[in-house]
């Protein structure tokens, strides 16, 4: 799904930025260009970023559960 029409950023690009290590909205914006023009997509972009970070943390926690 397209999140930022101005820059052509989709949700996958935001999730990829998180997978590559972005942990703040500033880092995601710098890597994707999302919300750097009109800014109307910032709320949606932040929501997708938070969801992606939560998923990353949940997967990391599962990995730790088996590391004995």
CHARMM internal coordinates of N, CA and C (Angstrom, degrees):
IC EDIT
DIST 1 N 1 CA 1.4419
DIST 1 CA 1 C 1.5298
ANGL 1 N 1 CA 1 C 108.43
DIST 1 C 2 N 1.3292
ANGL 1 CA 1 C 2 N 115.47
DIHE 1 N 1 CA 1 C 2 N 136.52
DIST 2 N 2 CA 1.4620
ANGL 1 C 2 N 2 CA 118.71
DIHE 1 CA 1 C 2 N 2 CA 176.09
DIST 2 CA 2 C 1.5178
ANGL 2 N 2 CA 2 C 110.26
DIHE 1 C 2 N 2 CA 2 C -74.72
DIST 2 C 3 N 1.3206
ANGL 2 CA 2 C 3 N 115.79
DIHE 2 N 2 CA 2 C 3 N 132.02
DIST 3 N 3 CA 1.4594
ANGL 2 C 3 N 3 CA 122.84
DIHE 2 CA 2 C 3 N 3 CA 178.75
DIST 3 CA 3 C 1.5236
ANGL 3 N 3 CA 3 C 109.20
DIHE 2 C 3 N 3 CA 3 C -102.30
DIST 3 C 4 N 1.3200
ANGL 3 CA 3 C 4 N 116.67
DIHE 3 N 3 CA 3 C 4 N -46.19
DIST 4 N 4 CA 1.4672
ANGL 3 C 4 N 4 CA 122.91
DIHE 3 CA 3 C 4 N 4 CA -177.51
DIST 4 CA 4 C 1.5239
ANGL 4 N 4 CA 4 C 108.80
DIHE 3 C 4 N 4 CA 4 C -117.00
DIST 4 C 5 N 1.3183
ANGL 4 CA 4 C 5 N 116.31
DIHE 4 N 4 CA 4 C 5 N 105.71
DIST 5 N 5 CA 1.4595
ANGL 4 C 5 N 5 CA 119.83
DIHE 4 CA 4 C 5 N 5 CA 179.76
DIST 5 CA 5 C 1.5270
ANGL 5 N 5 CA 5 C 111.46
DIHE 4 C 5 N 5 CA 5 C -73.28
DIST 5 C 6 N 1.3247
ANGL 5 CA 5 C 6 N 117.28
DIHE 5 N 5 CA 5 C 6 N -32.41
DIST 6 N 6 CA 1.4659
ANGL 5 C 6 N 6 CA 120.82
DIHE 5 CA 5 C 6 N 6 CA -179.20
DIST 6 CA 6 C 1.5297
ANGL 6 N 6 CA 6 C 111.69
DIHE 5 C 6 N 6 CA 6 C -59.77
DIST 6 C 7 N 1.3307
ANGL 6 CA 6 C 7 N 116.41
DIHE 6 N 6 CA 6 C 7 N -41.60
DIST 7 N 7 CA 1.4652
ANGL 6 C 7 N 7 CA 121.60
DIHE 6 CA 6 C 7 N 7 CA -176.19
DIST 7 CA 7 C 1.5252
ANGL 7 N 7 CA 7 C 113.40
DIHE 6 C 7 N 7 CA 7 C -109.02
DIST 7 C 8 N 1.3342
ANGL 7 CA 7 C 8 N 117.21
DIHE 7 N 7 CA 7 C 8 N -1.39
DIST 8 N 8 CA 1.4594
ANGL 7 C 8 N 8 CA 120.69
DIHE 7 CA 7 C 8 N 8 CA 178.52
DIST 8 CA 8 C 1.5140
ANGL 8 N 8 CA 8 C 113.95
DIHE 7 C 8 N 8 CA 8 C 68.92
DIST 8 C 9 N 1.3364
ANGL 8 CA 8 C 9 N 116.93
DIHE 8 N 8 CA 8 C 9 N 36.68
DIST 9 N 9 CA 1.4671
ANGL 8 C 9 N 9 CA 121.75
DIHE 8 CA 8 C 9 N 9 CA -178.04
DIST 9 CA 9 C 1.5303
ANGL 9 N 9 CA 9 C 109.33
DIHE 8 C 9 N 9 CA 9 C -96.46
DIST 9 C 10 N 1.3226
ANGL 9 CA 9 C 10 N 115.86
DIHE 9 N 9 CA 9 C 10 N 129.65
DIST 10 N 10 CA 1.4648
ANGL 9 C 10 N 10 CA 119.21
DIHE 9 CA 9 C 10 N 10 CA 176.73
DIST 10 CA 10 C 1.5336
ANGL 10 N 10 CA 10 C 110.70
DIHE 9 C 10 N 10 CA 10 C -107.13
DIST 10 C 11 N 1.3220
ANGL 10 CA 10 C 11 N 115.35
DIHE 10 N 10 CA 10 C 11 N 173.64
DIST 11 N 11 CA 1.4669
ANGL 10 C 11 N 11 CA 119.95
DIHE 10 CA 10 C 11 N 11 CA -177.56
DIST 11 CA 11 C 1.5240
ANGL 11 N 11 CA 11 C 111.43
DIHE 10 C 11 N 11 CA 11 C -62.67
DIST 11 C 12 N 1.3235
ANGL 11 CA 11 C 12 N 117.65
DIHE 11 N 11 CA 11 C 12 N -32.19
DIST 12 N 12 CA 1.4682
ANGL 11 C 12 N 12 CA 120.89
DIHE 11 CA 11 C 12 N 12 CA 179.45
DIST 12 CA 12 C 1.5226
ANGL 12 N 12 CA 12 C 111.14
DIHE 11 C 12 N 12 CA 12 C -63.50
DIST 12 C 13 N 1.3244
ANGL 12 CA 12 C 13 N 117.47
DIHE 12 N 12 CA 12 C 13 N -37.71
DIST 13 N 13 CA 1.4658
ANGL 12 C 13 N 13 CA 120.78
DIHE 12 CA 12 C 13 N 13 CA 179.02
DIST 13 CA 13 C 1.5320
ANGL 13 N 13 CA 13 C 110.47
DIHE 12 C 13 N 13 CA 13 C -64.65
DIST 13 C 14 N 1.3262
ANGL 13 CA 13 C 14 N 116.71
DIHE 13 N 13 CA 13 C 14 N -37.86
DIST 14 N 14 CA 1.4723
ANGL 13 C 14 N 14 CA 120.71
DIHE 13 CA 13 C 14 N 14 CA 178.54
DIST 14 CA 14 C 1.5231
ANGL 14 N 14 CA 14 C 109.44
DIHE 13 C 14 N 14 CA 14 C -67.76
DIST 14 C 15 N 1.3262
ANGL 14 CA 14 C 15 N 116.72
DIHE 14 N 14 CA 14 C 15 N -45.19
DIST 15 N 15 CA 1.4729
ANGL 14 C 15 N 15 CA 120.58
DIHE 14 CA 14 C 15 N 15 CA 178.80
DIST 15 CA 15 C 1.5327
ANGL 15 N 15 CA 15 C 110.83
DIHE 14 C 15 N 15 CA 15 C -63.14
DIST 15 C 16 N 1.3236
ANGL 15 CA 15 C 16 N 116.92
DIHE 15 N 15 CA 15 C 16 N -38.95
DIST 16 N 16 CA 1.4701
ANGL 15 C 16 N 16 CA 120.47
DIHE 15 CA 15 C 16 N 16 CA 177.65
DIST 16 CA 16 C 1.5288
ANGL 16 N 16 CA 16 C 111.03
DIHE 15 C 16 N 16 CA 16 C -62.98
DIST 16 C 17 N 1.3348
ANGL 16 CA 16 C 17 N 116.48
DIHE 16 N 16 CA 16 C 17 N -40.26
DIST 17 N 17 CA 1.4729
ANGL 16 C 17 N 17 CA 120.19
DIHE 16 CA 16 C 17 N 17 CA 178.73
DIST 17 CA 17 C 1.5232
ANGL 17 N 17 CA 17 C 110.17
DIHE 16 C 17 N 17 CA 17 C -61.20
DIST 17 C 18 N 1.3363
ANGL 17 CA 17 C 18 N 116.75
DIHE 17 N 17 CA 17 C 18 N -40.84
DIST 18 N 18 CA 1.4679
ANGL 17 C 18 N 18 CA 120.80
DIHE 17 CA 17 C 18 N 18 CA 178.40
DIST 18 CA 18 C 1.5271
ANGL 18 N 18 CA 18 C 109.89
DIHE 17 C 18 N 18 CA 18 C -66.48
DIST 18 C 19 N 1.3254
ANGL 18 CA 18 C 19 N 117.12
DIHE 18 N 18 CA 18 C 19 N -43.18
DIST 19 N 19 CA 1.4617
ANGL 18 C 19 N 19 CA 120.40
DIHE 18 CA 18 C 19 N 19 CA 178.76
DIST 19 CA 19 C 1.5244
ANGL 19 N 19 CA 19 C 111.45
DIHE 18 C 19 N 19 CA 19 C -61.58
DIST 19 C 20 N 1.3298
ANGL 19 CA 19 C 20 N 116.40
DIHE 19 N 19 CA 19 C 20 N -29.90
DIST 20 N 20 CA 1.4661
ANGL 19 C 20 N 20 CA 121.21
DIHE 19 CA 19 C 20 N 20 CA 179.75
DIST 20 CA 20 C 1.5252
ANGL 20 N 20 CA 20 C 112.64
DIHE 19 C 20 N 20 CA 20 C -85.26
DIST 20 C 21 N 1.3407
ANGL 20 CA 20 C 21 N 116.74
DIHE 20 N 20 CA 20 C 21 N 0.43
DIST 21 N 21 CA 1.4580
ANGL 20 C 21 N 21 CA 118.97
DIHE 20 CA 20 C 21 N 21 CA 173.00
DIST 21 CA 21 C 1.5111
ANGL 21 N 21 CA 21 C 117.35
DIHE 20 C 21 N 21 CA 21 C 118.53
DIST 21 C 22 N 1.3167
ANGL 21 CA 21 C 22 N 119.19
DIHE 21 N 21 CA 21 C 22 N -4.61
DIST 22 N 22 CA 1.4674
ANGL 21 C 22 N 22 CA 120.57
DIHE 21 CA 21 C 22 N 22 CA 178.53
DIST 22 CA 22 C 1.5270
ANGL 22 N 22 CA 22 C 109.41
DIHE 21 C 22 N 22 CA 22 C -65.99
DIST 22 C 23 N 1.3121
ANGL 22 CA 22 C 23 N 116.84
DIHE 22 N 22 CA 22 C 23 N 129.53
DIST 23 N 23 CA 1.4661
ANGL 22 C 23 N 23 CA 121.13
DIHE 22 CA 22 C 23 N 23 CA -178.73
DIST 23 CA 23 C 1.5291
ANGL 23 N 23 CA 23 C 113.21
DIHE 22 C 23 N 23 CA 23 C -126.94
DIST 23 C 24 N 1.3208
ANGL 23 CA 23 C 24 N 116.97
DIHE 23 N 23 CA 23 C 24 N 8.78
DIST 24 N 24 CA 1.4684
ANGL 23 C 24 N 24 CA 120.53
DIHE 23 CA 23 C 24 N 24 CA 176.26
DIST 24 CA 24 C 1.5221
ANGL 24 N 24 CA 24 C 108.42
DIHE 23 C 24 N 24 CA 24 C -140.63
DIST 24 C 25 N 1.3346
ANGL 24 CA 24 C 25 N 115.76
DIHE 24 N 24 CA 24 C 25 N 160.69
DIST 25 N 25 CA 1.4502
ANGL 24 C 25 N 25 CA 119.88
DIHE 24 CA 24 C 25 N 25 CA 179.42
DIST 25 CA 25 C 1.5302
ANGL 25 N 25 CA 25 C 109.96
DIHE 24 C 25 N 25 CA 25 C -63.32
DIST 25 C 26 N 1.3030
ANGL 25 CA 25 C 26 N 117.55
DIHE 25 N 25 CA 25 C 26 N -36.45
DIST 26 N 26 CA 1.4678
ANGL 25 C 26 N 26 CA 121.20
DIHE 25 CA 25 C 26 N 26 CA 177.98
DIST 26 CA 26 C 1.5305
ANGL 26 N 26 CA 26 C 110.55
DIHE 25 C 26 N 26 CA 26 C -58.74
DIST 26 C 27 N 1.3259
ANGL 26 CA 26 C 27 N 116.87
DIHE 26 N 26 CA 26 C 27 N -45.78
DIST 27 N 27 CA 1.4668
ANGL 26 C 27 N 27 CA 120.69
DIHE 26 CA 26 C 27 N 27 CA -179.70
DIST 27 CA 27 C 1.5276
ANGL 27 N 27 CA 27 C 111.28
DIHE 26 C 27 N 27 CA 27 C -64.55
DIST 27 C 28 N 1.3290
ANGL 27 CA 27 C 28 N 116.91
DIHE 27 N 27 CA 27 C 28 N -41.27
DIST 28 N 28 CA 1.4647
ANGL 27 C 28 N 28 CA 120.68
DIHE 27 CA 27 C 28 N 28 CA 178.63
DIST 28 CA 28 C 1.5278
ANGL 28 N 28 CA 28 C 109.74
DIHE 27 C 28 N 28 CA 28 C -63.98
DIST 28 C 29 N 1.3191
ANGL 28 CA 28 C 29 N 117.39
DIHE 28 N 28 CA 28 C 29 N -44.46
DIST 29 N 29 CA 1.4694
ANGL 28 C 29 N 29 CA 121.75
DIHE 28 CA 28 C 29 N 29 CA 178.55
DIST 29 CA 29 C 1.5270
ANGL 29 N 29 CA 29 C 111.39
DIHE 28 C 29 N 29 CA 29 C -59.69
DIST 29 C 30 N 1.3269
ANGL 29 CA 29 C 30 N 116.34
DIHE 29 N 29 CA 29 C 30 N -44.13
DIST 30 N 30 CA 1.4613
ANGL 29 C 30 N 30 CA 120.31
DIHE 29 CA 29 C 30 N 30 CA -179.49
DIST 30 CA 30 C 1.5271
ANGL 30 N 30 CA 30 C 111.92
DIHE 29 C 30 N 30 CA 30 C -64.23
DIST 30 C 31 N 1.3284
ANGL 30 CA 30 C 31 N 116.99
DIHE 30 N 30 CA 30 C 31 N -37.68
DIST 31 N 31 CA 1.4651
ANGL 30 C 31 N 31 CA 120.67
DIHE 30 CA 30 C 31 N 31 CA -177.38
DIST 31 CA 31 C 1.5261
ANGL 31 N 31 CA 31 C 112.79
DIHE 30 C 31 N 31 CA 31 C -78.71
DIST 31 C 32 N 1.3511
ANGL 31 CA 31 C 32 N 117.12
DIHE 31 N 31 CA 31 C 32 N -32.26
DIST 32 N 32 CA 1.4665
ANGL 31 C 32 N 32 CA 120.11
DIHE 31 CA 31 C 32 N 32 CA -173.26
DIST 32 CA 32 C 1.5284
ANGL 32 N 32 CA 32 C 114.13
DIHE 31 C 32 N 32 CA 32 C -108.12
DIST 32 C 33 N 1.3216
ANGL 32 CA 32 C 33 N 117.31
DIHE 32 N 32 CA 32 C 33 N -26.56
DIST 33 N 33 CA 1.4595
ANGL 32 C 33 N 33 CA 120.78
DIHE 32 CA 32 C 33 N 33 CA -174.24
DIST 33 CA 33 C 1.5166
ANGL 33 N 33 CA 33 C 112.61
DIHE 32 C 33 N 33 CA 33 C 86.08
DIST 33 C 34 N 1.3200
ANGL 33 CA 33 C 34 N 117.24
DIHE 33 N 33 CA 33 C 34 N -1.44
DIST 34 N 34 CA 1.4606
ANGL 33 C 34 N 34 CA 122.18
DIHE 33 CA 33 C 34 N 34 CA -179.15
DIST 34 CA 34 C 1.5318
ANGL 34 N 34 CA 34 C 110.37
DIHE 33 C 34 N 34 CA 34 C -60.90
DIST 34 C 35 N 1.3214
ANGL 34 CA 34 C 35 N 116.51
DIHE 34 N 34 CA 34 C 35 N 134.16
DIST 35 N 35 CA 1.4720
ANGL 34 C 35 N 35 CA 124.89
DIHE 34 CA 34 C 35 N 35 CA 176.50
DIST 35 CA 35 C 1.5277
ANGL 35 N 35 CA 35 C 113.39
DIHE 34 C 35 N 35 CA 35 C 66.12
DIST 35 C 36 N 1.3139
ANGL 35 CA 35 C 36 N 117.65
DIHE 35 N 35 CA 35 C 36 N 23.49
DIST 36 N 36 CA 1.4616
ANGL 35 C 36 N 36 CA 119.66
DIHE 35 CA 35 C 36 N 36 CA 178.98
DIST 36 CA 36 C 1.5219
ANGL 36 N 36 CA 36 C 112.59
DIHE 35 C 36 N 36 CA 36 C -96.98
DIST 36 C 37 N 1.3418
ANGL 36 CA 36 C 37 N 116.59
DIHE 36 N 36 CA 36 C 37 N -2.77
DIST 37 N 37 CA 1.4527
ANGL 36 C 37 N 37 CA 118.36
DIHE 36 CA 36 C 37 N 37 CA 179.39
DIST 37 CA 37 C 1.5298
ANGL 37 N 37 CA 37 C 110.10
DIHE 36 C 37 N 37 CA 37 C -110.92
DIST 37 C 38 N 1.3116
ANGL 37 CA 37 C 38 N 119.66
DIHE 37 N 37 CA 37 C 38 N -82.61
DIST 38 N 38 CA 1.4735
ANGL 37 C 38 N 38 CA 119.66
DIHE 37 CA 37 C 38 N 38 CA -177.72
DIST 38 CA 38 C 1.5250
ANGL 38 N 38 CA 38 C 112.33
DIHE 37 C 38 N 38 CA 38 C -90.21
DIST 38 C 39 N 1.3433
ANGL 38 CA 38 C 39 N 117.85
DIHE 38 N 38 CA 38 C 39 N -26.94
DIST 39 N 39 CA 1.4614
ANGL 38 C 39 N 39 CA 121.95
DIHE 38 CA 38 C 39 N 39 CA 175.93
DIST 39 CA 39 C 1.5094
ANGL 39 N 39 CA 39 C 116.23
DIHE 38 C 39 N 39 CA 39 C 85.25
DIST 39 C 40 N 1.3330
ANGL 39 CA 39 C 40 N 118.76
DIHE 39 N 39 CA 39 C 40 N -1.53
DIST 40 N 40 CA 1.4685
ANGL 39 C 40 N 40 CA 120.52
DIHE 39 CA 39 C 40 N 40 CA -177.71
DIST 40 CA 40 C 1.5247
ANGL 40 N 40 CA 40 C 113.05
DIHE 39 C 40 N 40 CA 40 C -66.27
DIST 40 C 41 N 1.3071
ANGL 40 CA 40 C 41 N 117.08
DIHE 40 N 40 CA 40 C 41 N -20.30
DIST 41 N 41 CA 1.4652
ANGL 40 C 41 N 41 CA 121.64
DIHE 40 CA 40 C 41 N 41 CA -177.83
DIST 41 CA 41 C 1.5254
ANGL 41 N 41 CA 41 C 112.90
DIHE 40 C 41 N 41 CA 41 C -90.41
DIST 41 C 42 N 1.3227
ANGL 41 CA 41 C 42 N 118.02
DIHE 41 N 41 CA 41 C 42 N -2.70
DIST 42 N 42 CA 1.4672
ANGL 41 C 42 N 42 CA 121.05
DIHE 41 CA 41 C 42 N 42 CA -173.27
DIST 42 CA 42 C 1.5275
ANGL 42 N 42 CA 42 C 112.72
DIHE 41 C 42 N 42 CA 42 C -57.72
DIST 42 C 43 N 1.3129
ANGL 42 CA 42 C 43 N 118.26
DIHE 42 N 42 CA 42 C 43 N -43.42
DIST 43 N 43 CA 1.4680
ANGL 42 C 43 N 43 CA 120.84
DIHE 42 CA 42 C 43 N 43 CA -178.86
DIST 43 CA 43 C 1.5183
ANGL 43 N 43 CA 43 C 112.21
DIHE 42 C 43 N 43 CA 43 C -61.62
DIST 43 C 44 N 1.3224
ANGL 43 CA 43 C 44 N 116.00
DIHE 43 N 43 CA 43 C 44 N -45.93
DIST 44 N 44 CA 1.4652
ANGL 43 C 44 N 44 CA 120.36
DIHE 43 CA 43 C 44 N 44 CA 178.92
DIST 44 CA 44 C 1.5219
ANGL 44 N 44 CA 44 C 110.69
DIHE 43 C 44 N 44 CA 44 C -66.29
DIST 44 C 45 N 1.3178
ANGL 44 CA 44 C 45 N 116.37
DIHE 44 N 44 CA 44 C 45 N -43.23
DIST 45 N 45 CA 1.4577
ANGL 44 C 45 N 45 CA 120.72
DIHE 44 CA 44 C 45 N 45 CA 179.47
DIST 45 CA 45 C 1.5117
ANGL 45 N 45 CA 45 C 112.43
DIHE 44 C 45 N 45 CA 45 C -61.03
DIST 45 C 46 N 1.3292
ANGL 45 CA 45 C 46 N 116.47
DIHE 45 N 45 CA 45 C 46 N -43.01
DIST 46 N 46 CA 1.4712
ANGL 45 C 46 N 46 CA 120.28
DIHE 45 CA 45 C 46 N 46 CA 178.61
DIST 46 CA 46 C 1.5184
ANGL 46 N 46 CA 46 C 110.71
DIHE 45 C 46 N 46 CA 46 C -63.59
DIST 46 C 47 N 1.3270
ANGL 46 CA 46 C 47 N 116.56
DIHE 46 N 46 CA 46 C 47 N -39.55
DIST 47 N 47 CA 1.4651
ANGL 46 C 47 N 47 CA 119.86
DIHE 46 CA 46 C 47 N 47 CA 178.76
DIST 47 CA 47 C 1.5215
ANGL 47 N 47 CA 47 C 112.13
DIHE 46 C 47 N 47 CA 47 C -62.05
DIST 47 C 48 N 1.3264
ANGL 47 CA 47 C 48 N 116.07
DIHE 47 N 47 CA 47 C 48 N -43.38
DIST 48 N 48 CA 1.4664
ANGL 47 C 48 N 48 CA 120.33
DIHE 47 CA 47 C 48 N 48 CA 178.21
DIST 48 CA 48 C 1.5147
ANGL 48 N 48 CA 48 C 110.26
DIHE 47 C 48 N 48 CA 48 C -65.29
DIST 48 C 49 N 1.3315
ANGL 48 CA 48 C 49 N 116.55
DIHE 48 N 48 CA 48 C 49 N -40.12
DIST 49 N 49 CA 1.4683
ANGL 48 C 49 N 49 CA 120.53
DIHE 48 CA 48 C 49 N 49 CA 178.34
DIST 49 CA 49 C 1.5324
ANGL 49 N 49 CA 49 C 110.53
DIHE 48 C 49 N 49 CA 49 C -61.62
DIST 49 C 50 N 1.3210
ANGL 49 CA 49 C 50 N 117.24
DIHE 49 N 49 CA 49 C 50 N -46.80
DIST 50 N 50 CA 1.4730
ANGL 49 C 50 N 50 CA 120.91
DIHE 49 CA 49 C 50 N 50 CA -179.80
DIST 50 CA 50 C 1.5281
ANGL 50 N 50 CA 50 C 110.73
DIHE 49 C 50 N 50 CA 50 C -60.89
DIST 50 C 51 N 1.3166
ANGL 50 CA 50 C 51 N 116.29
DIHE 50 N 50 CA 50 C 51 N -42.96
DIST 51 N 51 CA 1.4627
ANGL 50 C 51 N 51 CA 120.68
DIHE 50 CA 50 C 51 N 51 CA 178.91
DIST 51 CA 51 C 1.5281
ANGL 51 N 51 CA 51 C 110.54
DIHE 50 C 51 N 51 CA 51 C -61.89
DIST 51 C 52 N 1.3232
ANGL 51 CA 51 C 52 N 116.63
DIHE 51 N 51 CA 51 C 52 N -43.76
DIST 52 N 52 CA 1.4689
ANGL 51 C 52 N 52 CA 120.92
DIHE 51 CA 51 C 52 N 52 CA -179.79
DIST 52 CA 52 C 1.5240
ANGL 52 N 52 CA 52 C 111.47
DIHE 51 C 52 N 52 CA 52 C -64.92
DIST 52 C 53 N 1.3189
ANGL 52 CA 52 C 53 N 116.97
DIHE 52 N 52 CA 52 C 53 N -40.30
DIST 53 N 53 CA 1.4702
ANGL 52 C 53 N 53 CA 120.65
DIHE 52 CA 52 C 53 N 53 CA 178.29
DIST 53 CA 53 C 1.5210
ANGL 53 N 53 CA 53 C 109.82
DIHE 52 C 53 N 53 CA 53 C -65.14
DIST 53 C 54 N 1.3301
ANGL 53 CA 53 C 54 N 117.43
DIHE 53 N 53 CA 53 C 54 N -42.41
DIST 54 N 54 CA 1.4697
ANGL 53 C 54 N 54 CA 121.05
DIHE 53 CA 53 C 54 N 54 CA 178.32
DIST 54 CA 54 C 1.5231
ANGL 54 N 54 CA 54 C 110.76
DIHE 53 C 54 N 54 CA 54 C -60.51
DIST 54 C 55 N 1.3285
ANGL 54 CA 54 C 55 N 116.34
DIHE 54 N 54 CA 54 C 55 N -41.89
DIST 55 N 55 CA 1.4661
ANGL 54 C 55 N 55 CA 119.88
DIHE 54 CA 54 C 55 N 55 CA 178.82
DIST 55 CA 55 C 1.5275
ANGL 55 N 55 CA 55 C 110.96
DIHE 54 C 55 N 55 CA 55 C -64.61
DIST 55 C 56 N 1.3309
ANGL 55 CA 55 C 56 N 116.43
DIHE 55 N 55 CA 55 C 56 N -40.65
DIST 56 N 56 CA 1.4756
ANGL 55 C 56 N 56 CA 120.38
DIHE 55 CA 55 C 56 N 56 CA 177.77
DIST 56 CA 56 C 1.5270
ANGL 56 N 56 CA 56 C 110.57
DIHE 55 C 56 N 56 CA 56 C -61.90
DIST 56 C 57 N 1.3210
ANGL 56 CA 56 C 57 N 116.84
DIHE 56 N 56 CA 56 C 57 N -43.81
DIST 57 N 57 CA 1.4663
ANGL 56 C 57 N 57 CA 121.28
DIHE 56 CA 56 C 57 N 57 CA -179.07
DIST 57 CA 57 C 1.5281
ANGL 57 N 57 CA 57 C 110.97
DIHE 56 C 57 N 57 CA 57 C -66.17
DIST 57 C 58 N 1.3116
ANGL 57 CA 57 C 58 N 117.02
DIHE 57 N 57 CA 57 C 58 N -39.22
DIST 58 N 58 CA 1.4668
ANGL 57 C 58 N 58 CA 120.67
DIHE 57 CA 57 C 58 N 58 CA 179.22
DIST 58 CA 58 C 1.5256
ANGL 58 N 58 CA 58 C 110.44
DIHE 57 C 58 N 58 CA 58 C -64.54
DIST 58 C 59 N 1.3240
ANGL 58 CA 58 C 59 N 116.59
DIHE 58 N 58 CA 58 C 59 N -41.56
DIST 59 N 59 CA 1.4644
ANGL 58 C 59 N 59 CA 119.63
DIHE 58 CA 58 C 59 N 59 CA 178.75
DIST 59 CA 59 C 1.5204
ANGL 59 N 59 CA 59 C 110.77
DIHE 58 C 59 N 59 CA 59 C -66.95
DIST 59 C 60 N 1.3239
ANGL 59 CA 59 C 60 N 117.35
DIHE 59 N 59 CA 59 C 60 N -37.84
DIST 60 N 60 CA 1.4640
ANGL 59 C 60 N 60 CA 120.87
DIHE 59 CA 59 C 60 N 60 CA 178.20
DIST 60 CA 60 C 1.5251
ANGL 60 N 60 CA 60 C 110.31
DIHE 59 C 60 N 60 CA 60 C -64.78
DIST 60 C 61 N 1.3213
ANGL 60 CA 60 C 61 N 116.80
DIHE 60 N 60 CA 60 C 61 N -38.69
DIST 61 N 61 CA 1.4637
ANGL 60 C 61 N 61 CA 121.12
DIHE 60 CA 60 C 61 N 61 CA 179.49
DIST 61 CA 61 C 1.5273
ANGL 61 N 61 CA 61 C 110.61
DIHE 60 C 61 N 61 CA 61 C -65.85
DIST 61 C 62 N 1.3231
ANGL 61 CA 61 C 62 N 116.91
DIHE 61 N 61 CA 61 C 62 N -38.59
DIST 62 N 62 CA 1.4589
ANGL 61 C 62 N 62 CA 120.32
DIHE 61 CA 61 C 62 N 62 CA 177.38
DIST 62 CA 62 C 1.5218
ANGL 62 N 62 CA 62 C 111.26
DIHE 61 C 62 N 62 CA 62 C -64.05
DIST 62 C 63 N 1.3240
ANGL 62 CA 62 C 63 N 116.14
DIHE 62 N 62 CA 62 C 63 N -40.02
DIST 63 N 63 CA 1.4600
ANGL 62 C 63 N 63 CA 120.23
DIHE 62 CA 62 C 63 N 63 CA 178.25
DIST 63 CA 63 C 1.5177
ANGL 63 N 63 CA 63 C 111.36
DIHE 62 C 63 N 63 CA 63 C -63.30
DIST 63 C 64 N 1.3265
ANGL 63 CA 63 C 64 N 116.90
DIHE 63 N 63 CA 63 C 64 N -37.81
DIST 64 N 64 CA 1.4575
ANGL 63 C 64 N 64 CA 121.04
DIHE 63 CA 63 C 64 N 64 CA -179.49
DIST 64 CA 64 C 1.5275
ANGL 64 N 64 CA 64 C 111.53
DIHE 63 C 64 N 64 CA 64 C -69.47
DIST 64 C 65 N 1.3182
ANGL 64 CA 64 C 65 N 117.23
DIHE 64 N 64 CA 64 C 65 N -30.59
DIST 65 N 65 CA 1.4545
ANGL 64 C 65 N 65 CA 121.12
DIHE 64 CA 64 C 65 N 65 CA -178.88
DIST 65 CA 65 C 1.5282
ANGL 65 N 65 CA 65 C 111.16
DIHE 64 C 65 N 65 CA 65 C -62.49
DIST 65 C 66 N 1.3195
ANGL 65 CA 65 C 66 N 117.26
DIHE 65 N 65 CA 65 C 66 N -27.92
DIST 66 N 66 CA 1.4590
ANGL 65 C 66 N 66 CA 120.80
DIHE 65 CA 65 C 66 N 66 CA -177.27
DIST 66 CA 66 C 1.5189
ANGL 66 N 66 CA 66 C 113.03
DIHE 65 C 66 N 66 CA 66 C -100.00
DIST 66 C 67 N 1.2998
ANGL 66 CA 66 C 67 N 117.36
DIHE 66 N 66 CA 66 C 67 N -4.34
DIST 67 N 67 CA 1.4639
ANGL 66 C 67 N 67 CA 120.63
DIHE 66 CA 66 C 67 N 67 CA -179.23
DIST 67 CA 67 C 1.5221
ANGL 67 N 67 CA 67 C 109.75
DIHE 66 C 67 N 67 CA 67 C -86.53
DIST 67 C 68 N 1.3166
ANGL 67 CA 67 C 68 N 115.89
DIHE 67 N 67 CA 67 C 68 N 88.08
DIST 68 N 68 CA 1.4718
ANGL 67 C 68 N 68 CA 120.60
DIHE 67 CA 67 C 68 N 68 CA -177.68
DIST 68 CA 68 C 1.4955
ANGL 68 N 68 CA 68 C 109.69
DIHE 67 C 68 N 68 CA 68 C -110.31
END
COOR INIT
IC SEED 1 N 1 CA 1 C
IC BUILD
